[in-house]
Amino acid sequence: MEMARRAIDLEADGQQVLHLEIGEPATPPPAAVADAVRGALGRPLGYTPALGITELRQAIAARYDGIGAERIGVVAGASAAFTLAFVAIFEPGDRVAVVEPGYPCYRNTLVALGIDVVPVPVGPADRWAPTPESIERAAGGRPLDGLVIASPSNPTGTVIGERALAELAGWAQVNGVRIVADEIYRQLVDGEPAPSVLDHTSDAVIISSFSKFWCLTGWRVGWLVVPEALVDTIERLQQNLLICAPHVSQIAALAALSADDELQPHVATYAQNRRIVLDGLAAAGIDRVAPADGAFYVYAHVPQLTAQLDRGSMDLCVRWLDELSVATTPGVDFDPRRGHEYVRFSVAGRADDLADACERIARWEP
């Protein structure tokens, strides 16, 4: 977000910036959203039930096998969902494993709630995904209370396969560890959606959002799938902390769920953009990247460019922005220990801008 702020400041001064820093669709919401919202604006839009409009909860539940609407909670974006889930499940002092590199808000929210974060480093050797062995190694022989996973991952875009999810679910059940799974990017893979941990356990909490595939980032609406035993707790927390997700956003989300055919071509566009960036970075000598199976990210190892910089990837990204007008995200945001050698590139923008950005990086001299 600091890089985004710097980019906005440069644009305010009249400079054109190529944006590869923020994971946000460049495409508008489906047409049905505008129609539904216009139709709703002539009537009062008051509080909804705490867990959301019944029709929306039913429509979300229909996307899962064997999940009833009573287990769905509609929330004000995935960020609110993580807060609700962490407060409902964990107590201060609990130990929760978090994959590194990973979305920083998991770690930051847990720390703010007084929960001990146990980093689980992943990398090329384990295809950038946690395993029971790597988790236990990180835990150092002490018990864990929770595990946060993401598939496809931010920042790597890597998908955790069916077999690996089954192993994680089985390990968690044996060890009494609650899994919280970020499946926000599940639709953004070629072919069928990425596997869900729900196929292997009913005890996990699933978090998703309308921001990415459905292009409703600023509408702030997402959902949780929770075990039956947690429904009442989540509902009471929602009532007290947030009341409900915005009514108008829930109307938009319900309409968006009917527009998969309109949105599916975006997935192919992201795949094409990913190839443009991968090829462009390779031409610039940046070819050590995590498996980008989905989402809209490329996570690249660039030690040859960061070794002489005081703040590593942070300084590199600042220089690219100032000298090339190319905005990217430093890896330290996702991995405080090793991220100084990594940069994340978002491929959610226009193909021409992505190609131009890679060409500028290829011509750049440190």
N, C-alpha and C positions, 0 to 999 in steps of 0.2 A: 504493500500500500504506500510505503514511502516512495518507491519508484514511480508509482502512479501519480502521486502528488507532484513530484518533480516534473514529470511529463506534462501534467496539466499546467504547471507554471510556465514551462517553455512554450506551450501552445498559446497561453495567454499573451505571450510576448510576440506572437506571430510565427513561431517556428512549427513546421509540420513534423510530427512524431509518428513513427511506425510502432504500433502497440503489440508487443508480444509478451506483456507482463501479466495481464489480468485474465483469469479464466472465465470469460463472459461471452456468451454468444453475440455475434454481430448482427444476427437476424431478428426481425420483429416477432412478436407472439403470433400464433395462428389467427387467421381471420375470424374464426368463431369467437375468440376472446373479446374482440372489440364489439361484436354484435351482442354478445351476452351482457357485457358491462353497460352498454348503452341502454339496453332494455331494462336493466336493474336500477338505473339512476333516477327513474321517476317514482320510486317507492322508498320508504324508510329502510336504511341499512343499519340496523342495530346490532346488539350483541347476538352472537349465535351460541348454541350449546358449546360448552368448553372444549369438547373434543371435535367440534366441527359440524358442518351441515351433514345431515344424514345421507343425502344423495351422494355427496362427495365421498364420504367414508365408504359407502357401498361400492362406488365406482373404483376406488383405490383397492379395496379388498378383492374385487373381481380379478385383479391382476396377479393375485397370488393363489396357489393351490391350497385349498383347505383352510383359508384364513377368513374368519367372519368380520363383519364391519365393526363389531364391538371391540376388536383388538387394534383398531386404527385410531390414531389421534392426529388431527390436523393442527399444524402449528405455524407460527410466524417465521417460516424459513428453517433450514436445517440447523442454523446456529442456535435457535431457541430449542430445537429438538435435542441437541447435545446437552444443553444446560439442564433441561427437564430430566433427561435420562440419567445424567450423572448424579443429580440431586436425589432422584428416586432410588437409585441402585446403591450408591456408595456413601460411606461415612468419612468424615475427616480422619486422616491417618491410614485409610485403606491404601493398598498398593495396586496400581493399574498399569499394565504393560501397554506401551504405545510404540508403534513401529517408527523407526527413523531410517530414511527420510519419510516424513509424513506431514499432513496438513497441520500447521502450527496451532490452530485453535483448539484441537484436542488437548494438547499439552497445556496451553495457557489457561483454558477453562478449568481443567482438573486442578492445576496449581492454585487458581483463585478460590477454589472450593476447599482447599486444605487437604487435597488428596495427593499421595506420593506417586510421582510418575516414574515408571521403570522403563527406560529406553531399550528398545530391541533393535540393534543395528541389523540392517539387511543390505545385500549387495549382489553383485553378479553371481557369486557362488551359489546362492539360494534363489536365484531369479527374482531378487528384490521383493521377496515375500517371506513372512514369518513362518517358522516351523515349530513344532513342539520343542525340538532340541534347542533352537536359538532362543526361544522364550525362557526355557528353564535355565539356560546358561546366563541370560541377562538377569534372571531373578536371583541368582546367587544362592540357591538352596533355600530361600525363604518363600512362603506361600504368597500367592497373588489372589486378588479379589476380582480383577477384571482384565479384559483385553480389548483394545480398540483396533479394528482392522478396517481396511478400505479396499474395495475392488470394483472397478479399476481404481488405481491409486492416484492420488494427487500428492507428489508431483510427477511420478514416473509414468502413469498411464498403464501400469502393469496389472493384468488380471490374475487373481488367485484361482487356479483351476479347481475342477470338481473334486478330484482326489485330495488335493491339499486342503480344501475347505472341510472335507469329511474328517481328515486327520485332526485339524484344529478343533472341530466341534466335538469329536470324541475325547480328545485330550482335555478340553474345557469341562466337559461333563464329569469326567473321572476326578478332576482336581477342584471342582466346585468354583470354577472361574466363569464369570458372566461375560459373554461376548457382546460388544456393541459394534455393529457393522455399518459402515458408511457405504451405501449403495447408490449414491447420488448420480454416479456416471454409468450406472448399469446398462442403460439403453444405448450408450454411446460406444458401441463396439460393432465391428462388422458381423453381419449375420444375426444370430439369436442373442438376446441379452446375456450379459455375463452371469455365471452361476450365482445363486443366492445361498447364503449360509442357512437360510430357513429350510432348505431342502434336506438339511442334516440335523437340525436341532430346532425345537420349539421354544427353547429357553433364551435365545438371543434376542436382542433389541435391534431392530433394523431402522435406519434413518435414511430418508430420501427427500427429494426436493423437486419442485417444478422449475427451478432456476435454469438448469442446463439443457436437457433434451427439449423441454417445453418452452424454453426461452422466456421465462417469467422472472428473471433475476430480481428486478426492482420491486416486484409485487410482494415479495417476502412471504412465501407460502410453501410449506413442505409437510412431511408426515412422519410418524413413527408407526412401526408395527411392534407391539409389546406382548409378552406373555400375559395370559388372563389374570394372573396373580398381581400384575403391576398396573392394570387398567385403572383401578380406583385411585391409586397413588398418583399416577400421571394426571388424572382428571382433576384431583384436588390441587395439585401443584399448578396446573394450568390456570385454574380458577383464581388462585391467590397471586400468582406472579404475572400472568399475562392476560387473563380473562378469556380471550379467544384469539384465534387468527383473524386478521381483518376480513370483514364480511365480503367486501367487494373483491378481494383477492381470492376468496374461496369460490365465488361465482366464476371468476376468470379461470381458476384451476379446473373446475368441473367442465367448462367448455373446452379447455385445452386437451382434456383426456379423450375427446372425440376426434382429435386432429392428428393422430399418429401418421396417417398416410401423407399428410401435408408436410410433416416434420421429418419423416424418414430420410428424404434426400439430403438433409443436413448432415446425417451421419456419414454418407458417402463423401460429402464435401470435406468434412474433417479428415477423413482418411486420405483424400487427395492432398489436402493441406499438409498433413503429417509427412507425406512422401516428399513434398516440395521442401519442407524444412530439413528433413533427414538428408536428402540429397544435397541441399545447399550448404548445410553444416559440414558434411563430408568433404565437399569441395573446398571448404575453408580449413580443413585439417581437424575438424571436430567430429570424430566418428566413434567415440566411446560413449554410448547412450544406453539407458535402461530400455528393456523391451516395451515399446509403446503400443500396447494391445488395444487401448481404447482411451476414453476421455479426450481431451484435446491438449495434451502436453508432451513435450520431449525434455527429458532430464539428462543433461550432458556433463561428462567429466572433462574438465578443462584445466588440469594442473599446469599445463605448459603456458597458460595465460595468466594464472593467478599466483604463481610461485614467488614472484618479486613484488607483489602488492601487499601493503601492510594489512589490509582488511580482506584480502582474498577476493572472493566473488562479489562482495559488496562494492569494492573499489572498481572491479572490472565492469560491473553493470552501470555504475555511475559514469565511467569513462565512455562506454558505448552510448549512453544517453546523451552526454554532453558533446561528444565528438562525432557521433554518427546519427544522432536523433533516432536511435533504436532503443526502445524500452524493453527490458527483460527482468527476470526475478532472480536474485542471488540465492544460491542453495542454502545459505545459513538460515534462511527463513524456515526451512523444512528439516534441517539437520544441524543443530548447533555445534556438533563435534567434527563432522567431516564436510559440511556443506560449503566451507570456504573454497572448495575445489570444484563446485558444481554450479550450473546455471540451469534454470527452468525456462523453456520457451513455450508460450501458448500458441496454438495453431488455430485459434478460433476466429481469427481475423480474415481479411481479404487475401486471396492467393497472390495477387500482384504485390501487395505490401510485404507478405512473407518472403517472397522471392527477392524483392528489393533489399529487405533487411539482411538476408543471408549474403547477398552480393556485397553489401557494405562491410559486413563482418569479415568476409574473405579478403577484401582490399585493405583492411585496417592493419596498421603497424603498431604494435605495443610500444 
